[in-house]
Amino acid sequence: MSRIGKRPVELPSGVSASVSGQTVEVKGPKGTKTFHATDDVTITVEDDKISVTPRGNSKRARQQWGMTRTIVANLVHGVQNTFKKELEIQGVGYRAQVQGNILKLNLGLSHDVDFPIPEGVTVTATKPTELVVEGHDYQQVGQVAANIRDWRRPEPYKGKGIRYKGEYIFQKEGKKK
């Protein structure tokens, strides 16, 4: 049994949801989000709660149950608040700055990296070595943060690179003479 899937998603005041077939539409102060669920789950809205139940007892239905509930919960949170991922840049000369809708990264490569910021996501450089990625779509915010991090992942010897704030990098011991 899914422990996550059992709990219904509470709809806060100012947020409404409607279900037509397998499509969930959530409206809130920050906009409207939709999600099309698979045929393995049933979604119902009643008394300001959205509940997800599996159709049948197959392995796929049980897998989709918890995931669908989490996606619906993220939709409800996204139409009311923003999601945020924070990145840190460590290394001598490594820095970032935002110019319009382009993020310019100096990461020790032979060229500067121009990263276009997608629609629906805002990237701010609070310091030259700190980035904040914000948006209303949880998946998109995480994907943009991962794409930025992929330009220079933290290396295990000195820890240089782009990391999530608070991420622990296991440091290896260098060569011995």
C-alpha positions in Angstrom: 0.0 0.0 0.0 1.2 3.5 -0.8 1.6 5.6 2.3 1.8 8.8 0.2 -1.2 7.9 -2.0 -3.5 7.3 0.9 -3.4 10.9 2.1 -5.8 13.2 0.2 -4.5 16.6 -1.0 -6.0 19.5 0.9 -7.1 22.5 -1.2 -6.3 25.8 0.6 -8.6 28.7 0.4 -8.4 30.5 -3.0 -7.5 27.3 -4.8 -10.1 25.3 -6.8 -9.7 22.0 -8.7 -11.8 20.2 -11.3 -11.4 16.7 -12.8 -12.6 15.8 -16.3 -11.7 12.2 -17.2 -8.1 11.8 -16.3 -7.2 15.5 -16.5 -6.9 17.6 -13.3 -7.1 21.3 -13.6 -6.0 23.4 -10.5 -6.7 27.2 -10.4 -5.2 29.6 -7.9 -3.9 33.1 -7.5 -0.7 32.4 -9.4 -2.4 30.8 -12.5 -3.8 27.6 -13.8 -2.0 24.2 -14.0 -3.2 21.0 -15.6 -2.0 17.4 -15.4 -3.2 14.4 -17.4 -3.0 11.2 -15.3 -2.6 7.6 -16.6 -5.6 5.2 -16.7 -4.2 3.3 -13.8 -5.6 5.7 -11.2 -8.9 7.4 -10.4 -8.9 11.0 -9.2 -11.9 12.5 -7.3 -12.5 16.0 -5.8 -14.8 16.3 -2.8 -15.0 18.6 0.2 -11.9 20.7 -0.8 -9.8 17.5 -1.0 -8.4 15.7 -4.0 -8.0 11.9 -3.5 -6.2 9.5 -5.8 -7.0 5.7 -5.8 -5.5 2.9 -7.9 -7.6 1.0 -10.3 -6.8 -2.6 -9.6 -3.9 -4.1 -7.7 -1.3 -4.3 -10.5 2.2 -3.2 -9.8 2.0 -0.3 -12.3 -1.3 0.9 -10.7 0.4 1.0 -7.3 3.4 2.8 -8.7 1.3 5.4 -10.4 -0.8 5.9 -7.3 1.8 7.7 -5.1 3.4 9.5 -8.0 0.1 10.9 -9.2 -0.8 12.1 -5.7 2.6 13.8 -5.4 2.2 15.5 -8.8 -1.2 16.8 -7.9 0.1 18.1 -4.5 2.8 20.0 -6.4 0.2 21.5 -8.7 -1.8 22.7 -5.7 1.4 24.2 -4.1 2.6 25.7 -7.4 -0.6 27.7 -8.1 -0.3 29.4 -4.7 3.5 29.6 -4.0 6.8 29.3 -5.8 9.3 26.4 -5.8 13.0 27.4 -5.2 16.3 25.7 -5.7 19.5 27.4 -4.5 22.9 26.7 -6.2 26.4 27.6 -5.0 29.4 28.1 -7.2 32.8 27.2 -5.7 36.2 27.7 -7.4 38.7 30.4 -8.1 37.3 32.7 -10.9 34.0 30.8 -11.1 31.1 33.2 -11.2 27.6 33.9 -12.7 25.6 36.9 -13.7 22.1 37.3 -15.2 21.7 39.6 -18.2 18.1 39.8 -19.4 17.0 36.2 -19.9 20.5 34.8 -20.3 22.6 33.4 -17.5 26.3 34.0 -18.1 28.6 31.5 -16.4 32.4 31.7 -16.0 33.4 28.2 -15.1 37.1 27.9 -16.1 36.2 26.8 -19.6 37.9 28.4 -22.7 34.6 30.3 -23.3 31.8 31.8 -21.2 28.6 29.7 -21.0 25.4 31.5 -22.1 22.5 29.6 -20.6 19.1 30.7 -21.9 16.6 30.9 -19.0 13.3 29.1 -20.1 9.9 30.7 -19.9 8.2 30.2 -16.5 11.4 30.1 -14.5 13.4 33.0 -13.0 17.1 32.8 -12.2 18.7 35.4 -9.9 22.3 35.8 -8.9 22.2 37.1 -5.4 26.0 37.1 -5.3 28.4 36.2 -8.1 28.7 32.7 -6.5 25.1 32.1 -5.6 22.1 31.4 -7.8 18.4 31.0 -7.0 16.1 29.2 -9.5 12.4 29.9 -8.8 9.2 29.0 -10.6 5.7 27.6 -10.2 6.4 24.2 -11.8 8.3 21.8 -9.5 9.6 19.6 -12.3 10.8 22.5 -14.5 12.6 24.3 -11.6 14.4 21.1 -10.7 15.3 20.4 -14.4 16.7 23.9 -14.9 18.8 23.7 -11.7 20.1 20.3 -12.9 21.0 21.7 -16.3 22.9 24.6 -14.8 24.7 22.2 -12.4 25.7 19.9 -15.4 28.0 22.6 -16.8 30.5 22.0 -14.0 29.6 19.3 -11.5 31.5 19.4 -8.2 34.7 17.4 -8.5 35.8 15.1 -5.6 39.3 16.4 -5.0 38.9 20.1 -4.3 35.1 20.4 -4.5 35.2 23.0 -7.3 32.0 23.3 -9.4 28.3 24.1 -9.1 26.5 22.4 -6.2 23.1 22.6 -4.6 23.1 24.7 -1.4 23.8 22.4 1.5 25.0 19.5 -0.7 27.8 17.4 0.8 30.6 16.5 -1.6 32.7 13.5 -0.5 36.3 14.6 -0.7 38.9 12.1 -1.9 42.5 12.2 -0.7 45.0 13.3 -3.3 48.2 11.7 -4.3 50.9 11.1 -1.8 54.6 11.8 -2.4 
